[in-house]
Amino acid sequence: MAIQKRQLFEIPSDEEVKLAADSSRILAACSGKGDTATLRLIDDDKDITVPVKAIHMLADILNQMAQGNAVSIVPIHAELTTQQAADMLNVSRPYLIKSILDTGKLAYHKAGTRRKILYKDLLTYKNNDLKERKALMAELAKQAQELDMME
């Protein structure tokens, strides 16, 4: 499953930020009856039943918009190109390939001659990398304290 190309990464306007803040609070309080909730669409005069999880996701999206952030949704089983993966890790594509993929730190597969990375694998790598960095920082702080380098 590839990432859809029609996603727009636009920063919300001031009006959209305010509207998102107001509506996210309302949606966040929605609990539904069991696993579903019914929403009424005034413009189309229709009721739709949706999973409560979807309402909570929409509330999270609106919360991000209320903070002025652009939002993108990526399916967990999406296949990313090396450039998309590099962008998400905030590294260059050559660094991703040479230092991460070729060393086996992150799994990938080939589709023809192209490398593809599963989004879920990228998230796992990113989380593990963050844990490693935090552990290294804690160790450096401990060493600095032992050497009386802290002021």
C-alpha positions as CSV (number, residue, x, y, z in Angstrom):
1,M,0.0,0.0,0.0
2,A,1.6,3.3,-1.1
3,I,1.1,6.7,0.5
4,Q,-1.5,8.6,-1.4
5,K,-0.1,11.5,-3.5
6,R,-3.0,13.8,-2.9
7,Q,-2.1,14.7,0.6
8,L,-1.6,18.4,1.2
9,F,0.8,19.7,3.9
10,E,-0.6,23.1,4.5
11,I,-0.3,25.0,7.7
12,P,-3.8,25.8,8.9
13,S,-5.1,29.4,8.8
14,D,-5.9,31.4,11.9
15,E,-9.6,30.7,11.3
16,E,-9.0,27.0,10.9
17,V,-6.9,26.9,14.1
18,K,-9.8,28.4,16.1
19,L,-12.4,26.2,14.5
20,A,-10.2,23.1,15.1
21,A,-9.7,24.0,18.7
22,D,-13.4,24.4,19.3
23,S,-14.4,21.2,17.5
24,S,-11.6,19.1,19.0
25,R,-12.9,19.6,22.5
26,I,-16.4,18.5,21.5
27,L,-15.1,15.4,19.7
28,A,-12.7,14.5,22.5
29,A,-15.6,14.3,24.9
30,C,-17.6,11.9,22.6
31,S,-17.8,8.4,23.9
32,G,-20.5,6.9,21.8
33,K,-22.4,3.8,22.7
34,G,-19.9,1.0,22.8
35,D,-17.5,0.9,19.9
36,T,-19.5,3.2,17.6
37,A,-21.0,6.7,17.6
38,T,-23.5,8.3,15.3
39,L,-22.8,11.7,13.8
40,R,-25.3,13.9,12.1
41,L,-24.2,15.7,9.0
42,I,-26.3,18.9,8.8
43,D,-25.3,19.8,5.2
44,D,-26.4,16.4,3.8
45,D,-29.1,15.7,6.4
46,K,-27.6,12.3,7.0
47,D,-26.6,10.3,10.1
48,I,-23.4,8.2,9.8
49,T,-22.2,5.6,12.3
50,V,-18.4,5.5,12.8
51,P,-16.0,3.7,15.1
52,V,-15.4,5.7,18.3
53,K,-11.6,5.2,17.6
54,A,-12.1,7.2,14.3
55,I,-13.7,10.1,16.3
56,H,-10.8,10.1,18.7
57,M,-8.4,10.1,15.8
58,L,-10.3,13.0,14.3
59,A,-10.1,14.8,17.7
60,D,-6.3,14.3,17.7
61,I,-6.0,15.7,14.1
62,L,-8.1,18.7,15.1
63,N,-5.9,19.2,18.2
64,Q,-2.8,19.2,16.1
65,M,-4.4,21.7,13.7
66,A,-5.4,23.8,16.7
67,Q,-1.7,24.0,17.6
68,G,-1.0,25.3,14.0
69,N,0.5,22.0,12.8
70,A,-0.1,20.5,9.3
71,V,-1.2,16.8,9.6
72,S,-0.6,13.8,7.5
73,I,-2.1,10.3,7.9
74,V,0.0,7.3,7.0
75,P,-1.5,3.8,7.1
76,I,0.7,1.6,9.3
77,H,1.3,-0.9,6.5
78,A,2.3,1.7,4.0
79,E,5.4,1.3,2.0
80,L,7.7,4.3,2.0
81,T,10.4,5.2,-0.5
82,T,13.9,5.8,0.8
83,Q,13.3,9.5,0.4
84,Q,10.1,9.5,2.4
85,A,11.8,7.4,5.1
86,A,14.8,9.8,5.2
87,D,12.5,12.8,5.4
88,M,10.7,11.2,8.4
89,L,14.0,10.5,10.2
90,N,15.3,13.9,9.2
91,V,18.4,12.5,7.6
92,S,19.7,12.5,4.0
93,R,18.7,9.7,1.6
94,P,22.4,8.7,1.1
95,Y,22.9,8.5,4.9
96,L,19.7,6.4,5.3
97,I,20.9,3.9,2.7
98,K,24.5,3.6,3.7
99,S,24.3,3.9,7.5
100,I,20.9,2.5,8.3
101,L,19.6,0.2,5.5
102,D,22.9,-1.3,4.3
103,T,24.0,-2.0,7.9
104,G,20.8,-3.9,8.6
105,K,19.5,-1.5,11.3
106,L,16.2,-1.1,9.4
107,A,14.5,-3.8,7.4
108,Y,13.5,-3.1,3.8
109,H,12.5,-5.0,0.7
110,K,13.0,-4.4,-3.0
111,A,10.2,-3.7,-5.5
112,G,12.1,-4.1,-8.7
113,T,15.3,-2.1,-8.2
114,R,13.8,0.2,-5.6
115,R,14.0,-0.2,-1.8
116,K,10.8,0.0,0.1
117,I,10.5,0.4,3.8
118,L,7.4,-0.5,5.8
119,Y,6.1,2.4,7.8
120,K,5.6,0.2,10.9
121,D,9.3,-0.9,10.6
122,L,10.4,2.7,10.4
123,L,8.4,3.6,13.5
124,T,10.0,0.7,15.4
125,Y,13.4,1.8,14.3
126,K,12.7,5.4,15.2
127,N,11.4,4.5,18.7
128,N,14.4,2.2,19.4
129,D,16.8,4.9,18.2
130,L,15.2,7.4,20.5
131,K,15.5,5.0,23.5
132,E,19.2,4.4,22.6
133,R,19.8,8.2,22.4
134,K,18.1,8.8,25.8
135,A,20.2,6.0,27.4
136,L,23.4,7.4,26.0
137,M,22.5,10.9,27.2
138,A,21.8,9.5,30.7
139,E,25.1,7.8,30.7
140,L,26.9,11.0,29.6
141,A,25.2,12.9,32.3
142,K,26.2,10.3,34.9
143,Q,29.8,10.5,33.7
144,A,29.8,14.3,33.8
145,Q,28.5,14.1,37.4
146,E,31.1,11.6,38.4
147,L,33.9,13.7,36.9
148,D,32.4,16.8,38.6
149,M,31.8,18.5,35.3
150,M,28.4,19.8,36.2
151,E,28.0,23.4,37.3
